[in-house]
Amino acid sequence: MVDEKVVKQLIVELRETLDLMHSISNEELVEYIEQAVFQYAHKEYIKTEDMKWLVDRIYHAFRGYDVLQPYINDPTITEIMVNNHKEIFIERGGETEKVETAFESEQKLEDIIQAIVSKVDRVVNESSPIVDARLQDGSRVNVVLPPIALAGPVMTIRKFPAKPLTIDDLIEYDSISVEASEFLHKLVASKYNIFIGGGTGSGKTTFLNVLSNFVPKEERIITIEDSAELQVQSVPNLVSLETRNANTEGRGEISIRDLIKTSLRMRPDRIVVGEVRGAEALDMLQAMNTGHDGSISTGHANSTKDMLSRLETMVLSGAHLPVEVIRKQISSAIDIMIHLARLRDHSRKVVAISEMIGVQDGEIVLNPLYEFIEESEGPDGEVIGSLQPTGNVLHSESKLKLAGVSL
């Protein structure tokens, strides 16, 4: 591998040459880079594959995402964590490792951040230092700038596979059982309202993608997200909506609440909200309660009961309603709660599927249908277990009957 000092040296020399010219095409830029690399190769012996790496690395410094581009292109990497311009970590196969690569300066990292957020019409600066964005391939990007980030700009990129995972992939990875997958397939097709909870990195968005592909092709879906990342491919009648931040004058913000409200006028068969974090939870519940069955959404929580508590808190943040009323809203809107977890061996699994059956003595009552049972631990620390039926039956089969589906 060529030393990074060589890369920086060639970049500086090329920048001095290219600064004297007007804008050039990508092809012309590649030619200039190749000439510079060939000249260097005449002085210092380097292998052919290292020459190609050097050309790509320098090209990405000018037109790509600089040192991050190889990691963005690598399909085995699932997360890229930039703590500052000198520290970059990656996640591969559930394991996190620090890489030797670094940005040449803090300014270069800031330039890359601005290039990413500007492509999706987002703004991030000292007065608005936190932003969510996405790459063109749908990968999720979160940015935090100084003064909030003390050691320099922070950027986290959650990558998504070029080919979305299917339910067969999740079964193969032991993330869900065949029986539970068939059960959920029938519930989605029958328009049960489903809420997916889980911790960070547990696979909520991936699972939401998988469930959305169970929706009948003739239906119309409206997806609502902070940063568009859902990949619904089975339904042709699809509208994807994305929030918008306020401009530098503090105007023009379009929130998830705004999008949920406007989606109701778009004749949706189903509304899919990528993630609820705040007051928009009330709008989502009201949409589910007003004839938009089959809606699906996700939220952050450590357990199913914790997710219900968080939903209550979210609704309370946007409306002054008695807790009893909120709980009735939640129990009548959501039919099925699914909980995902990332286990200690880094595997992602469905660990609980529960039915919401109402409010009793002021508390929401759940009917557990499937639970993950850990059986043992493998020689390398892998968790051995399976998602097993609890023996409880589904109380509400009305939607199944209306859809002509039998369990």
N, C-alpha and C positions, 0 to 999 in steps of 0.2 A: 504493500500500500504506500502511496506517495505521501510524504510528510505534508501536514497542513500548512507549514511555512511556505512550501513551494506553491501551494494553491493560492495563498494570500499574495505572494510575490507576483504571480502571473496575473491575478485579478487586478492588482494595482497598475501593472504595466499596460494591460489591455484597456483599463478605464481611462488612463491618460491618452491613449491613442483614440479611443472611441469618443471621448469628450470633444475632440476636434471636429467630429463629423455630425451631420444631421442624423435623424432617426434612420436605422437600418432594419432590414427584414430579419426574421429568425434565421433564414438560410445564410444570409451574409454574415450574421454574427457567428454562426457555427464555423464558417470558413475562416474568419479571423482567429477564432479560438484554436482551431486545428493547426493553423500556421504557427501560432505561438507555442503550442504543445510540441509540434515537430521540431521547432528550433531548440526548445529545451531538451528534447530527447537526443539531439545531436551532441549536446554537451554532456548530458548525464544518461547513462544507460537505464532505461525503464522498459518493462515488459509491455507487450501490445495491449493486454487487458487493462494495465495500469494507465496507458495512454487514453484508452476509451473512457475509463473512469474519470480521468482528469478533465477530458473534454466535457463530459456530462456535468461534472461537479462545477466547473467554471460557468457553463451555460446556465445552470440553475441559479447561480449567484446573480446573473444578469436578468433572466427572464422567468425563473421559477421561484420556488420558496427556499432558495439558498440551501443551507445544510440540512434542512428538514425534508427536502424533496425525495432523497433515497428512502427515507423512513415512510413517507406518504405513499410512495410507490410499492413498498414491500407489503404484500398481502398477508404476511404472517404477523405483522405488528398491529395490535388493536388499539393502543393508546400511545400518544406522544405527549410528554410533560416537560415543558420548558419552564424551569424555575427562575432563570435569568439568562442573560446571553452567554454565560459560561457553563451553565448546568443544564443538561438535557437527559431525561430518563425516558425509556420506552418500556412498554409491556408487550411481551410475546409469550403465548402459551400460558397465560396467567401469572408469569413471573416478571417482576420489574427489575430492570438493570440500568445502570448509568452508562452512557456512551461517551467516547473520547471526543467526539465532535463538539465544536462550539462556534457561535457566531463571532465574526471578526470584531464586532463592537456592539454596544447597546443600541446605537443608532440604526445599525443594520437590522436588528431584531424589531425595532419599532417600525422600520420601513416595511418589513414583511407583514407585520400586524396590520398596518394601514392598508396594504395591498389586499389583504384577505377581507377586512371588514368593508372596504369601499365597494367590492364586487357585489355585495348583497345590500348596498345602500344603508349601511350602518355607520355610526360615528362613535369613535372612542378617543378621548383626550383627557387632559388633566381635570377638567370640570365635570366630565362624564366618564370616569375611569373604568367602568365595568360594562362589558357587552357580550352578548351571545351572537355568534355568526355561524356560517357553515362554508365548507369548501364546495367546489363545483360537483364533486362526487357524492355530496350529501353528508360528509363527515361533520360532526358537531365541533364547534370551536368556542371556547370560553377565554376571554381576555380580561386581565386585571392590570392596570397601569399604576405607576407611582402617582400620588403619594400613598395610595392604599397599599400597593405592593412595595414593601420596604427595600428589597434587594434588587429592584429593577422589574421590567415588564414580565408578567407571567402569562403563559399561554398553554392551554390544555386542548388537545385534539383527540376526540373520540372517533375512531375510524369505524366504518361499516363495510362489510364485504361487498365487492362489486356485484356478486350474485347473492341476492337475499336468501337467508336460510328458510327452509321449508319445515313443515311438521315432521317429515321423514328424517331431516337432519337432526332435529331435537330428539327424536326417538333414538336415533343412532348414537347420539351423545349421552343417552340416559338422562336427559333433562326432563322427560315426561314419559309416562307409560303409554302403550298403544291403547289400552282401555280408556284412560283419561283423555287422550287426544280425540278419540272417536266421540266421547261424551261431549267434549267442548265443541267439536265440529257441529254436532246436532243442536247445541244451545245457540251457537252463533247463527246458524241457518234459520233457527226459529225465533230470532230477534230478542233474545234475552239481553238485558243491559248488563254489561260486564265491566268491573273495575279491577285493574291489575296494580298490585302494590309490591314494593320491594326496595331494598337498599341500593346505594350507588353501585353501579356496575353489575347488577344482578340480572340484567338482560330484559328489562321491561319493554324498551322500544322494539327490540328484536321479537319479543313474544307478541307484542301488539301487531307488528307486521304479519306474523304468522297467522294470527286469528283473523286479521282483516281479509286474508285470502280465502277464508271460508264463506265470505259474503256472496250470495248469489249474484251472478254476472249482470242480471237485468236491473239491479238496484242502483240508486244514485247516492254516492258517498261524498260528504264534505269533510275534509281533514283540516284541523286547526292546530297550529304549532307556533312556538316562539321562533324556532329556526327549523325550516322544513327539512325533515330527514326521513319521514315515512316513505316506504316504497311499496305502495299498493299496486299490484300488477294484474290482478285477476278481474278487476272491475273497470270497464271502459268509461262509464259515466262517473268521472271523478273530478272533483274540484279541490285544489290544495290552496289553503289560505295561510299566510304568515304574518305575524305581528310586525309592527314598525315602531322604532324608537322615536322619541321627540327630536326635532331638529335643534340646531344651536340656539334658537330663540325659545325653546321649550314648547313648541307647537307641533302638531301633526302626528302625535302618538296614536297608534292603533293597538289596543290591548286585546288579549284573549277574550275578555268580556264583550268588547265591541264585535269581535268576529263571531262569537257564539250567537249574539243577538241578530246580526245580519244574516247568518247562515240559516236561521229559521225562516227567512223570506225567500230562500233559494230552493224550496221544495226538496229538502233532503229526505231520503229514506232512512239514512243513518248519519249521525255526527260522530266523528272520531277526534277527540281532543288528545293531542300527544302527551301532555302532562299538565295537571292542575297543581298550582302552588299557592293560590290565594283566593281572593274574593270571587274569582270566576267559577269556583266550585258550586256556588249557589245557582248560577246561570246554567251550568251543566246539568245539575239535578233537576232544575225546572224544565229543561229541554227534554230530559228523559221522562219526566212526568206528564208532558203535554203531547204525547202521541209520537215521539221519535224513538220508538223501541229499537233495540239492536245497537244502541250507542256503546262505544267502548272508550275508556280513558285509563290513564295511569297516574300514580302518585308515589312519593317517597315515604317509606315507613319500614319499621323493623318487624312488624307482624300484622296479621289481619286486624286484630283489635286496635293496635296502634294506628293503623290506617284509618279506622273509623273515627278515632279521637282526633286525628289530624284533619279529617274532613269537617268535623264539627268546628274546629278552630278556624279553618279556612272560611267557612260560611259565616261565622261570627265576625270575622274581620271585615266583612262587607255588608252585614245586615244585623240589626239589633232584634234578634228573634229569640224567644225562649228556647232553651236547650231541648225541651220535649218536642217542640215543633220541628226543630232541625233534625232530630233523630227520626221523626216520622217521615220527613222529606227524604232522608237518606234511605231508610228501609223500604219506602214505596218506590223510589227511583231505581235503585240498584238491585238486580236479581242475584248476581253471582260475584263473589270476591275471590280473586286468585292471588296467591302470594308467592313471590319468587325470592330465592336467596342465593348468595354466593357462599358456598361452604368453605371450610378451612383448607380443603385441598384445591381451592380456586375453581371448582366446578360450579356451574350455574344450574339450578334445578327448580322445578315447580315443587313447592313444599306443602302447599295447602290449597284446596278448592272448597269454598263454603257457600252455602245458600243463605240469603237474607230472608228471614221469615217473619219479620215484624218487630214491634216494640212491646215488651212485657215488663210491667212494674218500672216503667221509665227507662229501661235498658234495651238496646238493640239485641235481638236474639239471632244467633247464627246456627245453621245446621251444617256441621262439618261433613263433607262428602268424600274427600280424599285427603290423606295426610302422608307426608314422607316419613318412612320408618327407617332409621339407621340400624343396620344389622351388625356391622363390624368395620374394621379398618384394615386396608390392604398393607402389604409389606412396604410400600413407598408412601404410606400415609393417606392413600386415597380412601374416601368415604364410600363404603359399600352399603347400599340400601335401595329402597324403591318407593314409588308413590303408590299407596295402597288404598282401596276403598274402605271407608269406615264401617260400612254396613247400613248406614242411614240412607233412606230413599229421598228423592227430590220431592218436596212438598207441593210445589206449584208446577203443574204440568199443563196449565192452560195454554201457554204459548206454543208448546210442542203440539198440542191437539189442533190449534188453529192452523199450524203450518203443516199438519198431516204427517208429523214425525213421531216415531215411536222409539222409546228407549229399549 
